[in-house]
Amino acid sequence: MPPSELMPIGVFARRSGLTPSALRFYADSGLLPPAEVDPVTGYRYYAAEQVARATALRRLREIDVPLTTALTILDAGPEEASRLVDEHVAGILGDAAEALRKAAVIKSALGGGASGRPVAVLKGPVLADAVEQVLTATAHEPGLPVLAGLRIEADGASVALTATDRYRLAHRTLVPVRPAERAWAGTVDGDDLRAAVSEVRRSPLVRLEAVPHGLRLRMPGRADRHCRLLSEPFPDHRLLLASLEPATTRATLAKHALLRALEEQPGAYVALRVTGGAVTVRALPDGPEGAELPAVTEGPEVTVRFGLTTLHPAVSTVIGPDVMLDLRGGTGPATVRSADRGDLTTLAMPVAPGLPPDPEDPDDHSDHSSHDPDHDPEEHL
């Protein structure tokens, strides 16, 4: 290959994101040999078509793929390579879960075996369902670790679970089998709770105990699970709930029919048009009209726009066959809950005015002229 078509190791390092020392190591290991080596100077040169392999190698090493496995993946076909990557990641997750279990044992031993402060005793399957439902309103955002947490507040009569990603707020209240004598509140790491859910679900009773920097889940006949507490302050959800304006329009309809209509919409945003006796779903900004769903409605007609990733999880976690939507005009937080049970409630923030108006909504007089397409289209709770 003509020298003009080759890159010296420094240039190739910058193109691939690898250091020159790493390139030398991978060349000596047989993973990424240079295209040519000057027999006199020993300088190494690389071809442009090697950048993709070098980039893939760097990414594999970033997730700690061993060198021998990395070589197999790089030389395999797409399907086999994907299988090997999945197998490696599954091993990492399994090791992490085992480390969490062992850490709980270690922490218990370091504490001298002393029991933690009792928080409450709950039925395992009920707690597992509640955790999974409320955790749908969490998010992993850089600089905001608290949004990935679950707020637990216990008093003598109830245990409340709350989570928010700023666009949704999910809240469920449980009645404990045996309540604690004193109140307790903390924000628990959501990933730790997710890892414990399968064990919690198989335990008839789960005893929640507050320990330093964590919450211990004690289950008869099973190993304790330790969930970390997050130190960042949780958003003031009580103030938000207390300051909600009364709903102006209510619609009650079949949950699965609404979910099906949402799933059939092609866009990322949908508009719900509530009229007398029906809810119509339309894709935004200019999608075709969806199914007109029978509903029991109260209040004035209204059109409310939502991001699909905000509304769908809120509806899908509703308990029971029917969903109740309490709407506060076109821009206020909407309450999504079961029509016959009130222990799980989700607030969903509509899309802010700025998307193109619904052509079938004669009442939409929003000023869209100042819409910034790079601005997040949903307001925060």
N, C-alpha and C positions, 0 to 999 in steps of 0.2 A: 504494500500500500504506500502511495507517495507520502512523504513526510508532511506535506501541506494538509493532508486529510487526517492527520493524527494529532492528539492533544498530549502535551507533557503532563506529568502526574499532577502538578499544581493546578492546572486548568481543569483537569478531569475531577480533581477533588472538589473544586468549587461547584462544578456542574452536578455532581452526584450527592454532595452533602457529606462525603466521607473525608477524613483527614488523610494526608499522604502516608502517615505511619500505618493507618488502618488498611489502606490500599496495598501497602507492601506486605502486611501480614496476610491479607486475603489472597494475594498473589502467591505467596509462599505456601499457603494452605491449599491451593488449587481451586479456590472458589471463584476467583476473578483474576486470571492471569492477564497481563498487558498484551495488547495486540502485537507490539514489537518491543524488543530490548536492543538498544545500541550496543553492538559487540565491543566497541572500544571504550565508551564512557559508562556503559551500564545504565544509562538513562532509560526510563520506562515510558512508553507511549501507549495511549488508549484511543480506540475508535469511538465515533459518535454513537454507534449502535450498541455500545457497551453501557451507556448511561442508564438504560432501563434496568438492566440486570444489577448494576451497582445500587440504584435507588431501591430496588426490591430487596436486595441484601441488607441495606441499611435499615429498612423498615422491619424486616424479620428480626434483626438483632435488637431493635428497639423493644420488641416484645419477648426478648430473651430466648429466641429459638436457638438451640445448639447448632454449632457449625455443621456437624454431619447431617442434621435434619434440614438445615438451610440449603445445603448442596442438593439434597434429594428433592426439595421443593422447587428449587430453581430449574432443575433439569426435568421435572415432571410436567405432564400436561395440565391444562387448567383445572379439570375436575379433581385429579389426584392431588394437585397442589392445594386446592381449597380444602379437601378432606384433611390433609396433613396439618394445615393451619388451624382448622377447627379442633382437631385432636389435641394440638398443643395448648390452645386456649382452654379447652375443657380440663386439661391437666392442671393448669394454673389455677382455675377457679376451684377445682377440687382441693388443691393444696391450701388455698386461702380459706376455704370453709373448715378444713381440718385444723388450720392454725387458729381460727376463731374459737373452735371448740376447746382446743388445748389451752388457749389464753384464758378462757373462763375458768378452767380448772386451776390454772396457776394463780389467777387473781383470788380465787376462793381460798387457796392454800396460804397465800401471802397475808390474807386477812385473818388468819388463824381459825378459819372455819366459822367465824361469827356470822350470824344471819344478818341480812340487811333490814332496813326499816320497812315494815309491811306497807304496801300501797293498796292492793286489792287482790281478790281472788276472782277470776273470770273463767267462764267455760271456754276451753281451748278452741273448738270449732267456731264459736261466735267471735272470739278475739281474732282468729286468723282471717275470717271473712272481712271483719271491720278494718283490719290493717291493710289488706289488699285493696279494698274499696277506697279508703282515704288516701293511700299512697299514690293513686292515679293523679292526684293534684300536686305532686312534687316535681321538682326539676333540678338538674345539675347545671348550675351556672357558675362560671369563674367569679370568685370574689363574693359569692352569696351562698355559702354552704348551708345556711339555715333553711333554704328553700328545698333542700333534699331531706329535711327532717320531719318528724311527726311529733306534734305537740300533744303531750298526755297530761291531762289535769284530772285529778281524783279528789273527791270529797266523800263524805259519808254516804251519799245516796247514788252517785253516778261516777262513771269514768268517761271523759270526753276526749275524743281523738280529732285533731285538726291538722290540716296541711294546706299549703297554698303555693302556687307557682306565680302569683301576682295576677294571673288572668282567671284562675279558678280558686275557690276556697271550698274544700270538702270538710264536713263536720259530722261526726257520728257520736251518739251518746249511748253507752252501754250501762246496764244495771248489773253491778257486781254480785257474785254469789255471797261473798263475805267482804264487806267494805272495811277500809282502814279506819282507825280511830282519829287520825289526823290527816289534814289535806296535804297533797303533794302535787307538784307540777314540774315538768322538765321537757326539753326537746330532745328526742331520741333519734339517733342516726337511722335514716330510712333503709339504707342498705343492710345494716345489721338486722333490722326487723325482717326484711325480705328473706334473708338467709335463714331466719329462725321459723318462718311461717309453716313450713312442712312439718316440723316437729311439734309446733304449737297446735296444729290442726289435729294431730293424732293423740293429743293429751286431753282427757276429760276435763281436767281443771289445771289452770295455770296461776301460780302465785307470783305476783309482781312485787319485787323488793327493790327499794332504793339503796344503792351502794355508792361509795365515793366515785364520782365521774361516770356513773352508769346506772342502768336498770337491769336487774337480774330477773330472768324468767325461770322459775322453778317448776318442774313438771315431774310428778311421781313416776318413778321407774325410768326416767330419762335424764341425760346429762343437762346441767344448767346451761342456759344461754345468756351471755352477757352482751348487752347493747350499749354502745357509747352514748354519752350525753354531748350535745353540741353547746358550746359556750356562748355563741352569738345570740342576741335577743331575738325572740320570735316576733313577727309583725303583730301589731295590736288588733287581733281579729275580733276581740270582744267589742272594741269601740266601733269597728266596721259593722258588726251585726246589730249593735244597738242603734246605729245611726241610719239604718236602712229606711227609706221612705216606704209607705204602704204601696202594695202592688196596685196597679191601675187596671191591668188586664190579666185574666186567668184562663188557661186552656188545659183541659184534662183529656188525654188521648192514650191510645194503646202504645206501650213502650216499643214493642218489636216493629210495629208499623212505622214509627218515627225513625227508629234506627235504620230500617231498610231504606227509607227515603233518603236519609243522610248519606248512606253508603253508596247509593246510586248516583249521587251528584258528582260531576267530574271535577269541579274546582276546589280550591282551598277554602273558599268562603261560601256561606249559604245565607239566604234570607228566609225567615219564617214570617209568613203573612197570616195573621190571626183575624178571621172574620167570623160572622155569626155561624156557629156550628161547624167550623172547619179550620184546619191549619194547613197551609200550602207551603211546600219547600221549593226553593228556587236556587240554582247555582248562581254565584256572582262572578263577574259583574253583569254578564248578559246571557246566562245560561237559559235553557228552555224551562218552562214551568214543570215542576215535578208533580207527584201525586197530591191530590187534595184529600187530606186525611180527616175522617170524621172526628169531631171533638166536641166536648161540652165547654162552652166559652162564656165568660162573664166580662163585662166592661167594654170599652171602646175598641174598634178595630185598630190594629197596629202592625207595623213591619219592624222586625228586629233582625240585625245582621250579626252573624257569629263566624269566628274561625272554626273550621271543621274540627281541628285538634283540640279546641276548647269545649265545644258543645257535645261531640260524640262521647268522650269519656264520662261526662257528667250524666248523660242519659243512660249509658250502658251500665252504670253502677247502681241505678235505681232499683230498689227492692220491690218486687211485685210486678203485676202485669201492666199497670197503668202509671203514666208519668204525669205529674202536675207541673206546669210552667207558670210561675208568677212573674209577670213582666212589669217593669217600671218605665213605661214609654219605650222609645227606641234606643236609648243610650244608657239607662240605669242598669245596675247589676240585676240579672235574672236569677230567680231561685228555682232550682230543679230538684224535685223530690218525688217520693212515692205518693200516690194518691191516697193510700190508706195507712202509711206508716211515716212517722215524722222523725225517726231517730237517725236518718242519714239525709243530710241536706248539702247541696252543692250550689255555690254562687258562681255564675258564669258571666264574664264581662263581655258585652257585645262589642262588635267592631265599631270603632269611632267613626263619626261622619268623615268622609274623605274618599271612600270607595265610590265608584260610579253609582248613581242612584238606581233603584229598582224601577224599571220602566213601567211596571204595573202598579206602582205605588203612587197614587195621585197626591198623597199627603206629604211626600218627601220634598221639602223645600230647603234642604241643607245646602250650604255654600261649599261646593267642591272645588272652587277655583284655586284655593290655596293648598290643595292636597300635595303633600310631599311623598312621592312614591318610595323613597328610601326610609320613611318614618315607619315605626312599628304601628300597624293599623289598629291594634287593640289598646285601649286604655288599661291602666293598671287598677286593680282593686284598691 
